[in-house]
Amino acid sequence: MIRKFAKYWRDSATLMVLARDKRTTTNAKYNYKVLMFKRTAKTSFMPNSVVFPGGGFDRQDAALEWASFFNGRGVTAARLSSLTEVSGARPYIFQTESSDQLDRNISLRLCALREAFEELGILLAGPIGDALKGKTNGYSQCQQTFDVASWQRRIHDGSASFRELHTELGMVPDLFGLYEWSCWLTPTMFRKRRFETAFYLAVLNEIPTVLPEQHEVAEYLWDTPEGLLEAHRAEKLWLAPPQTYELARLSYVYDIDQIVRFAAERNRNGSTLLCPVQFTVADGVVFTLPGDDLYPATYDYITHHSDVDKYGEMTREELRRMAQRLHRVEHQGLHHQEFFLNQTPLDGHLHVAGNNAHLVAV
């Protein structure tokens, strides 16, 4: 079955991997680092950009054979259904269109896990018994005591499936250790290459070995949120807009245990679709997000809105003064962004400018 918006954009999933790291003199605030990688110059979408691991949804991610796989290992349908119990916003990507497909709340997690393994050799999985017991501390395990390179190559090339890997290892994908984080849709200005992407968060107690896939990965990085944002501003690397936003949210939380507690608490709050809407101004570009006064009230995510140049003679500050409610990113070139949010974050999330007084645990 062809999905409703298939002709407008592709579905994909991203995995934000955080790992505990000792504080040092150069890393005085944070006790963790974030895993990212630089795309190769030959990549078809946003070449040379630095991104979280992730990629396009594949048919194997939605295969019903996964349901049999889990059931055969004691992970019951009722246990899996707990991943679908979300009380908040549900963008279209989470909708399951057919009974012959795995529930989207499960298959998107599998997609994120598979892509992280294909791109960087990071396999988040656990013994069958662990899956039955459930998470106890909120952290995932990275499995590395097998021939990672061989399996990574076979899965990437399609000669083996992600499910076959777990069968071989006697492991179960760590679905329950992934926390739903956000959902982004490429703006309409990129008509030919758009993605609706579910973002998940996974947290490790130590930094694992990374094995970059040579065709997709130019280099990989472990750094703090602040370090990555500083390198972006210094034009040492380029972060795609969703990455700058998510790193900005994380940058105000320095303790990895706090992040785990927060992510576990927020995990069932849902994810409002974040599709930036562009306005050109005299001194840059403004991208509004849901909740901003300039964000279209009934946006269909397909039509290129007609007001893009309406405020072209105004400055960013003048346009900002027009609005009472702000949720926007103001750009001055590719490497310089400012984030504005003067209200409670959507879906009980972290505040992109650090005003987290609404959260007791952060």
Secondary structure, DSSP 8 states (H G I E B T S, - for coil): ---TTTTT-EEEEEEEEEEE---BTTB-S-SEEEEEEEE-TT-SSSTT-EE-SEEE--GGGG-THHHHHHHHTT--HHHHHGGG---SB--GGG----TTS--HHHHHHHHHHHHHHHHH---BEEEHHHHHH--SSS-B-B--SS-HHHHHHHHHHTSS-HHHHHHHHTEEE-GGG-EEEEEEE--TT-TTS-EEEEEEEEEESS-------TTTEEEEEEE-HHHHHHHHHTTSS-B-HHHHHHHHHHTT---HHHHHHHHHHHTTSB--EE--EEEEETTEEEEE-TTSTTS-TT--SSS--TTTTTTTTS-HHHHHHH-SS-EEEEESSSS-EEEEE-S--GGG---TTS--TT-S--
